[in-house]
Structure formats: structure tokens, C-alpha cells
Amino acid sequence: MSPTVARLVCNAGAMIGESPLWSGGQVLWTDPLATRLLLYSNETLRRVPTARPVWALAGLPGGGICGTLDDAFCAIDATGATQAGVEAPIDAGCRFNDMTVDSSGGLWAGVMHRGVLATRGAIFHASSLDEAPRAVASGLGVPNGMKFSSDGSKLYVVDTLLRTLLGYPAHGPNLDEPVIISDFLGVPGKPDGMTLGPDGTFWVAMWG
């Protein structure tokens, strides 16, 4: 694989920048600690406040954008307005983190412990905002970058705390036991955000 050079396009001064999403001719991402969305297009940056921290963003198959609040999925638009879904029964001290959407519009999110305690992480699923999310995997550290394979048969999840990339066989709204795809030995930093290229190549953002 030939070397790929990342170049700075926009320095938004985010406290933490999460979930860059291309939508409607612009890039959106979230800065949850500053409770705002960041929108960039045509060399112009907009900062849009949100009423609550939005920890992740994902595009829906039919258009529109969804996200994760502390304990629920939400619909969100470019004005920062959010509509919360049904509250998830997550453990005390935990919150939603990164997310993805499957080809049917099903919502999937990782849950992490706010104190980053091991084994407190989980994965939740809801078929829509109107459905109560339910736990479909547990025992993780910090679930982060999440993406489905092109055929929908596997859900790939980064566990930042354990420095692993996991592959869960997926059957509708259910997950089987995962296999380890990579443990990032010899790679500086910790795996965080992740996506899949059109050829199936994993692209992982190494934190730190």
C-alpha cells in the first residue's frame, strides 16, 4: 500500500472532534464537550450550539442525520436541533459513545464507562428512534469506531481501551461472539475512530 499523507483542511479548535460525516455538500462533526456541531464547506466553518452533548453522528439510508446523546439515540439537523429517542437502560456511570447505522436504518451504538473502567463497555441496538435500545454485546472497554461490512454480515468495532479491532458476525439485530481482526502491535497511539474504504480497507484514527 502506498503511503497516504493526511493534510490539515480545517482547524476548528475543537475540544474533541468526533464522527466526521459528509452530508449535503458539507462535512459535519461534533464537539460534545463544547456542546456544538461543526460544519465546514467552501473553506467556511460554522459552529452551531446543541442543547445537549452529541457524542457521535451517522447518516440514515433515506437521508437525515442521527446521533447519540448520553443515554439515547437522537435525530439531529444542521441547526443543532435534536429529537431524542427512547432512553436506553444503560448501567450507572456509563454513556453512549460512537455509533453506526446499518443498511436498514437500524441504530447501533457503543456504551463506555465515564471513568473508562474495563469490561463496562457494551453495544446497543434499536431499529428506530421509537424503539427502546437493547444491549446486544457486553464486556468491552471503550467501543469506538463502528462500521458494517458491505454485505452487512459483520459489524466491526474498535475497542480503544483494549487496542483491538473486533469483527462481530451480525444476524439482523443480533451479534455472535467476535473475532479479533487486529491488535495494533507496533502502531503508535490507541485506535479510535474507524471507517471502511470502498475496497474494504480499514482506516483507523490512532489517538495520541
Long-range contacts (C-beta under 8 A, 24 or more apart in sequence): 1-201, 9-40, 10-40, 10-45, 12-38, 12-40, 12-45, 12-47, 14-38, 18-55, 18-56, 18-57, 18-98, 18-193, 19-55, 19-56, 19-57, 19-58, 19-67, 19-98, 19-99, 19-193, 21-57, 21-58, 21-59, 21-65, 23-59, 23-65, 24-78, 28-57, 28-65, 28-78, 29-57, 30-54, 30-55, 30-56, 30-57, 30-67, 36-80, 37-76, 37-78, 37-80, 39-78, 48-78, 48-79, 48-80, 49-80, 50-76, 50-80, 50-82, 51-80, 51-82, 52-82, 54-82, 55-95, 55-96, 55-97, 55-98, 55-99, 56-96, 56-97, 56-98, 56-99, 56-109, 57-99, 58-99, 58-100, 58-101, 58-107, 59-101, 60-101, 60-105, 61-101, 61-103, 61-104, 61-105, 62-105, 66-99, 66-101, 66-107, 66-129, 67-99, 68-96, 68-97, 68-98, 68-99, 68-109, 69-96, 70-95, 70-96, 71-95, 71-96, 72-96, 72-133, 73-99, 73-107, 73-109, 73-126, 73-129, 73-133, 74-129, 75-129, 83-129, 84-129, 85-126, 85-128, 85-129, 85-130, 85-131, 85-133, 86-126, 86-129, 86-130, 86-131, 86-132, 86-133, 87-132, 88-124, 88-126, 88-132, 88-133, 88-134, 89-132, 89-133, 89-134, 89-135, 90-122, 90-124, 91-120, 91-122, 93-117, 93-120, 94-120, 94-122, 96-124, 97-142, 97-143, 97-144, 98-143, 98-144, 98-145, 98-146, 98-193, 99-146, 100-146, 100-147, 100-148, 100-155, 102-148, 102-152, 102-170, 103-148, 103-152, 106-173, 107-133, 108-146, 108-155, 109-133, 109-146, 110-140, 110-142, 110-143, 110-144, 110-146, 110-157, 111-135, 111-143, 112-141, 112-142, 112-143, 116-141, 116-142, 116-161, 118-161, 118-162, 121-159, 121-161, 123-155, 123-157, 123-168, 123-175, 125-173, 127-173, 136-173, 136-174, 136-175, 137-168, 137-175, 137-178, 144-191, 144-192, 144-193, 144-194, 145-191, 145-192, 145-193, 145-194, 145-195, 145-204, 145-205, 146-194, 147-194, 147-195, 147-196, 149-196, 149-200, 150-196, 150-200, 156-181, 156-194, 156-196, 156-202, 158-191, 158-192, 158-193, 158-194, 158-204, 159-191, 160-190, 160-191, 160-192, 160-207, 161-190, 163-190, 163-191, 164-191, 165-191, 165-194, 165-202, 165-204
